[in-house]
Amino acid sequence: MRLLIVSNRLPFTVVEKEGRFRYHESVGGMVSGLSAYIDSMKNSSFVEFEYIWIGWPGITVEDKKKQEELKSKALSDYHSYPIFLSRKTMDKFYYGFCNKTIWPLFHYFPSYTVYDEDSWKYYRLVNEKFCEAIMEIIRPDDIVWVHDYHLMLLPELLKKKSPDNPVGFFLHIPFPSFEIFRLLPKKWQKDLLDGILGADLVGFHTHEYNQYFLRCVLRIMGYEHNMGKIITQNKIVKVDTFPMGIDFQKFHNHANSAQVQKEEEKLDRMLANYRIILSIDRLDYTKGLLNRLLSYEIFLERYKQWHKKLILLLIVVPSRIGVEHYQQNKKEIDELVGRINGRFGSIDWTPISYQYKFLPFSSLVGLYKRSDIALITPLRDGMNLISKEYIAARTDKTGVLILSEMAGASKELGEAIIINPNNTEEITEALKEALEMPKEEQIRRNYIMQERLKCYDVVRWAHDFIDDLLSVGEEQKRFDARLLNRKVREEMKVDFNKARRRLILLDYDGTLIPFAPSPQMAVPNRDTLNILMSLLKDLRNEIVLLSGRDKDTLERWFGLLPNINIVAEHGILIKEKNCDWSVARQMNDQWKTRILLLLKLYVDRVPGSFIEEKDFSIAWHYRKSDPEQSSQQAKELMDTLVNLTANIDVQVMQGNKVVEIRNSGFNKGTAGMHWISKNEYDFILAIGDDFTDEDLFKILPDTAYSIKVGITQTYARFNLHNYSEVIELLRQIVEVGMTPDSINKGIRDEIPS
């Protein structure tokens, strides 16, 4: 088993100098985190671990010979497989759609968002190129782990080409609320959600992002979830929360190294008499650097006793050079730093020490260890590992972390001083609280946070994700084992062909035809009618159509078909072939008036819902209504109806976007027994998609072919994905029974001797 890690960038960046390639380690939390996991797996004596990292090498290489050279070196030395993209492609894909559409929108900056159709096309193109590259190297037992917002279409593309490989997807940035996500064009919304749902397991940093995603899936795709599990048309997708950790021991142990001690000594010589507030972030408008500086300015204005006693170390790491909003952000930071230093500084004191550069690892840990306060106030952040690194590096457990509630890390680091990053007043007072916090309280808080980070580090994060991915795969296999495979189909055809008397019991909505926005729109199409007609030609076939619909509709749609048996209202009304409708037994419908009044209240409350009144039952449909509102109202209605009908001989059922009330004592099971008890059949086939069909599946003999449409638990022996597979199965059965010999045999069997 190999792990294929797929991300926009490889764990190294390639630079070409004087015709030769140079390889430099990539920076970033995702790369360092996954690298720690890879190292732990390689050092493990329990498993044999292989991996390949797939991504862009950070350079455009046009020459095919050089591409092969780079590919060979990457694979042999770095276990990596580079994907080559042109400058124009990267410009449209990365600097275009990724950084001008997804990044600002998912971080709640809709005014910065650009909606460019051309960039979207390149985004799709790059995802397709990644898919093609993976298909070049994938093996049957490989696990694929796709990372981040650059590749949200990739899981679905992969599953279409390699459905048996486990595919996981992890989003390292926030997933926005429905109100923000819906700002994307509708086609993009659907394609992005479809792309992510191609994965078997979808991971987010926080429960909040998890719930936002599930809500978008419900409102846009119409898929409900049960405990984070979504059943799509053809598989199970699990959505869960995995807060990414850090390599705790790496930071904690390195804090006592000789290199870090040298960095500390250097800082002590420069800043011996000052309390240090550390602010370190990439240059990004989402990091809240301007609010951070404004808050510090207010602090210096309000608390003059701290003048010449502290320094704000402002480290800004270059990022996405050339993007307009980033350069504007840099300009504003430069101006604000100059203003604050000019306003409050003196010859012997500069309030802000500002550096715009990358920091090596030892320098970074040295800053973490020497700083009294870490000021981390992003306006919106997926996780923010800097806050965790700061806590891990505090070997003496002193120091105060001020952390934005908008960072994913705030859900784990609750002992920090948590602030709203948009409120300069809160940040200002947090600085005062941090500077005055007793050492005993600092140690108490940091001890709790360190223990938490130690237990759930980055290796545990990756292990948990991979374990869950494999677990979902096992669950999917259990369902796949119930799918009607080729072997069972062939056995069914043989049994069907040699049978002298066959009973075929078919549900209608969702089984022979897809669901429609309103019941009257689900008219049988030509394919369905032709297949039914073909089955009815063979006199060995007893065809029974069982539906929850009213008899008038069923009569209008199917009444002219010869020799068909029809069951309406889930078994209450029966029309045997060439006979009139009959009621199973005398029913009382006095209860309907009272129930109708209640249902009319819910029609008024839930726009788009409506009542369908039948002879002996009533249905409240809400397929066209707001999915969240109607789902909640349906639960409330069910509770009310159960109490209201406690002493009435009726049954309350909740189906697919419908609540139905009917006379009790009859269901599809009792209707099916009506035919099973009349004759001996040597072939029985029953197909249905709804929970009402479970009553039928329960009463069938073990030899019957019972099939549930949809990937869900059932009493049926087998599953099919959707109605189109039902139609195809019936078409195959018809072809088996349509040979001249079969038809003649069927006719002769019915001729009295």
ABEGO torsion letter per residue (X at the ends): XBBBBBBABBABBBBBBGGBBBBBBBBEAAAAAAAAAAAAAAABAABBBBBBBBEBAGBBBABAAAAAAAAAAAAAAAGBBBBBBBAAAAAAAAABAAAAAAAAAAAGBAAABBBBAAAAAAAAAAAAAAAAAAAAABBAABBBBBBEAAAAAAAAAAAAABAABBBBBBBABBBBBAAAAAABBAAAAAAAAAAAAABABBBBABAAAAAAAAAAAAAAAGBBBBGGBBBBAABBBBBBBBBBBBBAAAAAAAAABAAAAAAAAAAAAAAAABBBBBBBBBBBAAAGAAAAAAAAAAAAAABAAABGABBBBBBBBBBGBGBAAAAAAAAAAAAAAAAAAAAABBAABBABBBBBBBBBAAAAAAAAAABABBBBBBABBAAGAAAAAAAAABAAGBEBBBBBAABAAAAABAABBBBBAABAAAAAAAAAAAAABBAAAAAAAAAAAAAAAAABBAAAAAAAAAAAAAAAAAAAAAAAAABBBAAAAAAAAAAAAABABBBBBBBBBGAABBBBABAAABBBBAAAAAAAAAAAABAABBBBBBBABBAAAAAAAAAABBGBBBBBGGGABBBBBGBBBBBABBBBAAAAAAAAAAAAAAAAABBGBBBBBBAABBBBBAAABBAAAAAAAAAAAAAAAAAAAAABBBBBBBBBGBBBBBBBGBBAAAAAAAAAAABBBABBBBBBABAAAAAAAAABBAABBBBBBEBBBBABABBBABAAAAAAAAAAAAAAAABAAAAAAAAAAABBX
